[in-house]
Amino acid sequence: MGCERTDSGRENYGCCNKSNCICEVVRFIKRVQSTSPEVDCVECDTDCFMAPLGSLTLPARGRVNTRVFSLLTDDGDYFKAVFRGGKRNHRPRPQPRATEDEISGRRPGPGPGPAPSTSCVSVFFRVQKVFDSCCATLQVLQPLKDGRPFDITNNGKICVEKICQVNGFGATDTCLTVDLSCFCGIQCIDDVYIDFCDED
């Protein structure tokens, strides 16, 4: 099986050059797709290079200020980070006041209900700054489901099925600095507006 093509056009069999094998294969696949006579109307709607900001948002919403993304390690796992100071504007809903009957014990009122399932681990990020050509400061984003904090772990491990249920993101107080050259993949998720200035 040919892994890369040399300048002379002949296939180079055997081990690929680590610095360009995957890149060359993907370029070749793109060239093959581009020569297909059929018109493919399905676009990749989460391409990280889509511009302007807001292009990933379906349906189009108002203002956006964040392109949410996840990073993949060389073994295909999600890069994860522990955060503190989760989304502050998602306060618990106030409980209704008890009636006189409920206070006197004549009729039990509704309980407070189960607490939302949360954790302090996320695989979602927002870039804050890029420096020294391949280093970046990333802000950790809290996963939300239907506007509430959502635990994407199962027995302490990242659960892919739960990641698929995330439909919102909240600001956290946690940033980390990473060497981008250490990752093998990036997946853009959505363009959203996140309020970083909300206070308790």
C-alpha positions as CSV (number, residue, x, y, z in Angstrom):
1,M,0.0,0.0,0.0
2,G,1.4,3.4,-1.0
3,C,1.8,5.8,1.9
4,E,3.1,8.8,0.2
5,R,4.0,10.0,-3.2
6,T,7.5,11.3,-4.0
7,D,8.2,14.3,-6.2
8,S,8.8,12.0,-9.1
9,G,5.2,10.7,-8.8
10,R,6.2,7.2,-7.7
11,E,4.7,5.8,-4.5
12,N,7.0,5.4,-1.5
13,Y,6.2,2.0,0.0
14,G,6.9,1.2,3.6
15,C,7.3,3.5,6.6
16,C,6.2,7.1,6.1
17,N,8.1,10.1,7.0
18,K,6.6,11.0,10.4
19,S,6.6,14.7,9.7
20,N,4.3,14.6,6.7
21,C,2.7,11.2,6.2
22,I,-0.8,12.0,7.6
23,C,-0.8,15.4,6.0
24,E,0.1,14.0,2.6
25,V,-2.6,11.2,2.8
26,V,-5.2,13.8,3.8
27,R,-4.2,16.1,0.9
28,F,-4.4,13.1,-1.5
29,I,-7.9,12.2,-0.2
30,K,-9.0,15.8,-0.7
31,R,-7.7,15.8,-4.3
32,V,-9.6,12.6,-5.0
33,Q,-12.8,14.0,-3.5
34,S,-12.4,17.2,-5.6
35,T,-12.2,15.3,-8.9
36,S,-15.4,13.4,-8.2
37,P,-18.1,14.3,-10.8
38,E,-20.9,14.2,-8.2
39,V,-21.7,17.4,-6.4
40,D,-21.5,16.8,-2.7
41,C,-23.8,19.3,-1.0
42,V,-23.0,18.2,2.6
43,E,-20.4,20.6,4.0
44,C,-18.3,20.1,7.1
45,D,-20.1,22.5,9.3
46,T,-17.6,22.3,12.2
47,D,-14.5,23.2,10.2
48,C,-12.2,25.2,12.5
49,F,-11.2,27.4,9.6
50,M,-14.8,28.6,8.9
51,A,-15.0,32.4,9.1
52,P,-16.4,34.7,10.4
53,L,-17.0,33.8,14.0
54,G,-20.6,32.6,14.2
55,S,-20.3,30.4,11.1
56,L,-20.4,27.2,13.2
57,T,-23.7,28.3,14.9
58,L,-26.8,26.6,13.6
59,P,-29.2,28.2,13.5
60,A,-27.6,31.6,13.4
61,R,-27.9,33.4,16.8
62,G,-27.1,36.9,17.8
63,R,-23.7,37.9,19.0
64,V,-20.9,35.4,19.5
65,N,-17.5,35.8,21.2
66,T,-16.2,32.2,21.5
67,R,-15.3,29.3,19.2
68,V,-15.5,26.3,21.5
69,F,-13.1,23.4,20.8
70,S,-11.7,20.2,22.1
71,L,-8.2,18.8,21.8
72,L,-7.2,15.2,21.1
73,T,-4.1,13.5,22.4
74,D,-1.9,11.2,20.3
75,D,-3.9,8.1,21.5
76,G,-7.2,9.7,20.4
77,D,-8.4,10.6,23.9
78,Y,-9.8,13.9,24.9
79,F,-7.5,16.3,26.6
80,K,-9.2,17.2,29.9
81,A,-8.7,19.8,32.6
82,V,-10.0,20.4,36.1
83,F,-11.6,23.7,36.7
84,R,-12.9,25.8,39.5
85,G,-15.4,28.7,39.6
86,G,-18.1,27.3,37.2
87,K,-20.7,29.3,35.4
88,R,-22.0,31.8,37.9
89,N,-25.2,32.8,36.2
90,H,-26.8,29.4,36.5
91,R,-28.2,29.7,40.0
92,P,-30.6,27.2,41.4
93,R,-34.2,28.1,40.9
94,P,-35.9,29.4,44.1
95,Q,-38.2,26.9,45.7
96,P,-41.9,27.9,46.2
97,R,-42.9,29.0,49.6
98,A,-44.7,26.5,51.8
99,T,-48.4,27.0,52.4
100,E,-49.9,27.1,55.9
101,D,-51.2,23.5,55.4
102,E,-47.7,22.3,54.5
103,I,-46.2,24.1,57.5
104,S,-48.7,22.6,59.9
105,G,-48.0,19.1,58.5
106,R,-51.5,18.6,56.9
107,R,-50.1,18.0,53.4
108,P,-46.4,17.3,52.5
109,G,-45.0,19.8,50.0
110,P,-42.7,19.1,47.2
111,G,-39.1,18.3,48.1
112,P,-36.2,20.3,46.8
113,G,-35.6,17.8,44.1
114,P,-32.3,16.2,43.1
115,A,-29.2,18.3,42.8
116,P,-27.8,18.7,39.4
117,S,-25.0,16.2,38.5
118,T,-21.8,18.2,38.3
119,S,-18.1,17.7,38.3
120,C,-15.0,19.9,37.9
121,V,-13.7,18.3,34.7
122,S,-14.1,19.6,31.1
123,V,-12.8,18.8,27.6
124,F,-14.0,22.2,26.2
125,F,-11.8,25.2,25.8
126,R,-11.6,28.8,24.6
127,V,-8.3,30.3,23.4
128,Q,-7.2,33.3,25.3
129,K,-3.8,34.0,23.9
130,V,-1.3,32.4,21.5
131,F,2.5,33.0,22.0
132,D,5.9,31.7,21.2
133,S,4.5,30.3,17.9
134,C,2.9,27.2,19.3
135,C,2.0,27.8,23.0
136,A,-1.4,29.0,24.1
137,T,-3.4,30.1,27.2
138,L,-6.7,28.3,27.2
139,Q,-9.8,29.0,29.3
140,V,-11.6,25.9,30.5
141,L,-15.3,26.0,29.7
142,Q,-17.9,24.2,32.0
143,P,-20.1,21.8,30.1
144,L,-23.9,22.6,30.4
145,K,-27.0,20.6,29.5
146,D,-30.2,22.6,29.2
147,G,-28.6,25.5,31.0
148,R,-27.4,23.6,34.0
149,P,-23.9,22.3,34.9
150,F,-23.5,18.8,33.5
151,D,-21.1,16.0,34.6
152,I,-19.3,14.5,31.6
153,T,-17.6,11.8,33.7
154,N,-18.6,8.3,34.6
155,N,-16.8,6.7,37.5
156,G,-14.1,9.4,37.2
157,K,-13.5,8.9,33.5
158,I,-14.6,11.0,30.5
159,C,-17.8,9.5,29.1
160,V,-18.2,10.1,25.3
161,E,-22.0,9.4,25.5
162,K,-22.3,12.2,28.0
163,I,-20.2,14.6,25.9
164,C,-22.7,14.1,23.1
165,Q,-25.5,15.5,25.5
166,V,-23.7,18.8,26.2
167,N,-25.6,21.7,24.6
168,G,-24.1,24.7,26.3
169,F,-20.9,26.1,27.8
170,G,-20.2,28.3,30.8
171,A,-17.2,30.4,31.9
172,T,-14.9,29.2,34.6
173,D,-12.1,30.9,36.5
174,T,-9.5,28.4,35.3
175,C,-6.9,28.9,32.6
176,L,-4.0,26.7,31.6
177,T,-1.0,27.1,29.3
178,V,-0.4,24.3,26.8
179,D,2.1,23.4,24.1
180,L,-0.1,23.0,21.0
181,S,2.5,20.9,19.3
182,C,1.8,18.1,21.8
183,F,-1.7,17.5,20.4
184,C,-2.7,15.4,17.4
185,G,-6.2,16.7,16.8
186,I,-8.6,19.6,17.3
187,Q,-12.3,19.5,17.0
188,C,-14.3,22.7,16.8
189,I,-17.7,22.4,18.5
190,D,-19.7,25.6,18.2
191,D,-19.6,29.4,18.1
192,V,-21.4,30.8,21.1
193,Y,-21.7,33.8,23.3
194,I,-20.3,33.4,26.9
195,D,-20.8,36.0,29.5
196,F,-17.4,36.3,31.3
197,C,-18.4,39.2,33.5
198,D,-21.5,37.8,35.3
199,E,-21.2,38.0,39.1
200,D,-23.0,36.2,41.9
